[in-house]
């Protein structure tokens, strides 16, 4: 047995020494083919696990507020989001988008993006806010977050309604009933006691070239109407063979009685802690005074009755002269504070007749440089400055006017026609085209005025 083992061992050694030596060229070929040869192993670089899912979880936790009870939370105002985040040294990009034209994505700079909420949505819209979270290797997670956009929260101006009506084709109607206030310029058909109606033409503020006919106007007080009366009318408007007219409307009453339902409806849909976007304006009668005027703080808290709703004006600036029963126009930010719909502190008030002038100024101050409001507008205000005195050669003057105490909403009346008799302190009604000229909100040259 021992001899046999020795012989086998010798034979094994002979076989090993008889194996050919691998050439360097063959070794290289094998390595290129993916074979790992003894002694050529290379330590692998440790793989960094992507945290893209963690980044997506962070985005979802911060921006997706949906729940079983609120599957599509309301977005009533603009809000900011980030376009990138960093977790444990890894940076992740966040691309934002929506599926509605009424909610847009606007880069703000410094890693911030603004989700811009439109104020003129024609109806309540359930939309999707999408965030695509991605890493440097191309891994991504898509988050779809349902939201609700409330119906437009601003009332269209009187001028916007009239101008929209003048775009109707023969036989077309505006989509819903509207309310307009205007001065009677003609009475095509006198009041009929038999039928209880009258046909009058009205001019809405400065729109002398866009009369509205009130065909067969009915309601209490119609029998007493005369040219020159200022009235408020409500109904459906159509184009009847080229005549823009209310079709058998109702007389709401004499004077200016605005429809504030859109703003009120939006305000009373606010959840606790939510606020409407931008400054709002409402006119109402003081129903009660929860906090009397304070000489130390220079403010008062009043409750306004507007129809069957109450809106509080919290810490209204000034107000030493206010009393229950007074009708005022309030300007400020509206919010829901623990169930109370209120103008926030530092809101201000002006005369009830200034409602439409304030609405016009708020729209004008939203204009971008070089842009103008459509059609002629009217603002009633007091002259606070005369940048350019009356010129007998050119027959014009430039004045700045202010509505009530709203000194942050000054409007310039550039080259106002006439004006030799004007002075600081005069109250005038100015009509013309309003634009933003290099940051100055102004009536364009050729505007006209009437002393009040």
Secondary structure, 3 states (H helix, E strand, C coil): CHHHHHHHHHHHHHHHHHCCCCCHHHHHHHHHCCCCCCCCCCCCCCCCCCCHHHHHHHHHHHHCCCCCCCCCEECCCCEEEECEEEECCEEEEEEEEECCCCEEEEEEECCEEEEEECCCCCCCEEEEEEEEEECCCCCEEEEEEEEEECCCCCCCCHHHHHHHHCCCCCCCECCCCEEEEEEEEEEEEEEECCCCEEEEEEECCCCCCCCEEEEEEECCCHHHCCCCCEEEEEECEEEECCEEEEECCEEEEECCCCCCHHHHHHHCCCCCCCECCCCEEEEEEEEEEEEEEECCCCEEEEEEEECCEEEEEEEEECCCCCCCCCEEEEEECEEEECCEEEECCCCEEEEHHHHHHHHHHHHHCCCCCCCECCCCEEEEEEEEEEEEEEECCCCEEEEEEECCCCCCCCEEEEEEECCCCCCCCCEEEEEECEEEECCEEEECCCCEEEEC
